[in-house]
Amino acid sequence: MWSRMAWAIIVGIGVVLAISLSASTILDSDRGSQRDAWIPRIAVLSADAQLVKRVSYTRCGHTLTATEKAGPELAGRSLEALTSAYSGWSVKHFGEGAVELEKVVDGFCPEDSTYRLIKLSGDYVTVYWGRRPERVKAVLEHIPTALLSQLDKAQLEEGIVALGDEEVARLLEGLAE
């Protein structure tokens, strides 16, 4: 009476049920206890995991990358624990053996934060943060371009990169004379 198709469907359902019932629990050999098979094992960091931290700076466009071992202080941490430990960072990759963290900083990288660009802007000498004329630190109205020598004007049109504010002060003293 029953067609072969109906029997095949019934047998198929039985096989699926048998497989799902037998796989619903597994033996955890470390503890000797049973747990649900469908619960995924939570990934945690090992002490030897590679930790890659990438910081991008918006003002100069540089990206600095540091790579180190996670070490014992991060060993055993889950993604959630790592995320709370590195507030302000975004996790780009998380695995037992490697983690990639990324952060965007609205500012200059450590190298460029110490540099200043001295350049002509209109009728005045202007000092900028970093090596590019993007963010004005100071417009020096007491040094108009009319008082500068031709050599100073030519150098300032190109721009003079100074290392820190002390060097800026020294260079500006020479221009003001």
N, C-alpha and C positions, 0 to 999 in steps of 0.2 A: 503494500500500500504506500508506504512512504517511498518517495523517490530518492534516487541516489543523491541528488542535490541537497535535500532536506537532511539526510543522514550525514553528509559531509559538513553541513553547517553545524549540526549538533555536536559532532566529534570535534570540530574546530573550536567551538565554544568551550567544550570540556577541557581541551588541551590548554587553552589560554587561562582558564580558571586554575587548573592544576599548577601551571607555571607561576602564576601570580601568587598563589597560596604558598608555594614552596619558597618563593623569593621574598616573601613579606618580612621574614626575619633572617638575620645572618648572625653567625657566631663571631664575636669579637675575641680573637685568640689571646689578646693581651690581658683582658679582664675576665674572660670566661663568662661574659654576660651576653644577652641578646639585645639587639636594637633594630629599629626599622631600617630596611635596606634602602628606602628611597631618600633618607636623610643624607645630604651630601656631607662629606668630611670637610671641616672648616680648615682652610689653608692658614698656616702660621709660618712666620719667618724662622729660618735657621740662623745661627750665629755667623755662619759663613756666607750668608746671602749677600749679594752685591747691592749696595744702596747707591743709586744714581740720583743726585740732586741737581736740577737745572733751574737757574734763575735768569729770567729775561728782564732787561732794563729798557723802559720805554723811551727815555730821553736820549740815549746814545745808540740804541739798537743792538747792544752787545748781549750775548748770552754766555754765562759762565756755567761750567759743568764740573761737579766734583763727584768722584767715585770713591767709595770706601766700603768696608765690610760692615754689616749690620752690628756685629758684636753681641756680647752677652746681654747688654741693656735692652736690645730690641728683639732678642731671640724669644720665640714663643708668642709673639704678638700677632693678633689677627689684623685684618684690614681695618676694622672699626677702631681697634686700639691704636694702630699706627696713625689713622686719620685724626684721632683726638690728640695724639702726641705731636703731630705736625700741623697744627692749626694754621690756616692761611696757605697751605700747600694743596695742590690737587694731585691725586694719585693717578698716574697714567698707566701704570702696570703694577700688578701685585701677584707674586707667586712665591713659592717656598724658597727659590734660589735667587730671586731678583725683585727689586722694587724700583720704580722710577717715579720721582716726585718732581713737580714743576711749580714754579712761583713766578708771578709777574710783579715787578717793582716799578712804580711810577717815579723814576729818578735816574740818576747816572750810576753806572757801575763803579765799584771802588776806585778803579784806575782813573776814570774820567771825572769823578767827583773832585779830584784834587787839581785837575787841569783847569785853566782859564784861557779864554781866547780874547785877545785885545785887538779890536778892529775898528775901522772907521764906519760910522753909521750916520749918514747925513752930514751935518756940520760938527759932529762931536765924536770924541773917542768913547767907545762902548766896551764894557767888559762883560763877557758871557761865561756862564757855567759850562764846563766841558770843552771839547775841541771844536764844536760847530756853533755857528751863530743862530741858536735856537731859543735859548732861554736867557734873557737879559739879567745880569746881576746888578750892573750899575751903568748909568749914562753919566759921563763926566763932563758936565757943562762948563766946568772951570778950565777945560782944555779944548778950546775951539780949534778947528782945523786951520784957521787963518794964522795961528801962531806956530804951526809946525813947519819944520824944514822939509824940503822936497824928499830927502832920504827917509825921514820919519813917515811922511805921508805914503810913500811907496810901500814901505814895510807894513804899515797899518792897513793899507788897502788889501794886501795879501792876507794879513792877520798874523799876529805873533802869539804863539802858544807859550804860556807860562806855567810853571809847576808850583801851584799854590799861591796864596794871597801875598806872601812875603815877596815873592819874585814879581808879582804884579805891582806892588808898591814901589819896588826898586826901579822897574822899567818906567813907571809913570813919573817918578821923580825926574828921570832923565828927559822925558818929553816936556814937562812943565817948565824946564829951565830955558 
